[in-house]
């Protein structure tokens, strides 16, 4: 049986994060980190939109192979991998960063770009010293979204269950 698209999205993020430590230099690490930050931001937005849909009609089978609680925890492991990758390049990263101004600006600047748009503007506007902060914050936000989904899916109301049976 194949994995769902939702599982693949998260799995690919995890794989991408696991190779950060193999960057040959800080420039390469920053480039990969920005790519990962874009993916994490967009994935968080995607799952927020799915949650909105699922609050109307439960995802009966849509994400059967995704343990959202586990993936929420895995984002913490990814954040630690970011810290390790940067420490290999003699850069200290605060893995407890949360909603830094640079992250908020980055998130806003790249939200308007379409999926098939090739703009590099949001990345080019970023101060290189902010790159690890942005990545840590984007992974943290993704983890929070996954935990909210986990909580929601673990406690559906009887009314939502009945509605979901009807809307399928």
Secondary structure by P-SEA (a helix, b strand, c coil): ccccaaaaaaaaaaaaaaaccccccaaaaaaaaaaaaaaaaaaaaaaaaaaaaaaaccccccccccaaaaaaaaaaaaaaaaaaaaaaacccccccccccaaaaaaaaaacccccccccccccccccccaaaaaaaaaaaaaaaaaaaaaaaaacccaaaaaaaaaac
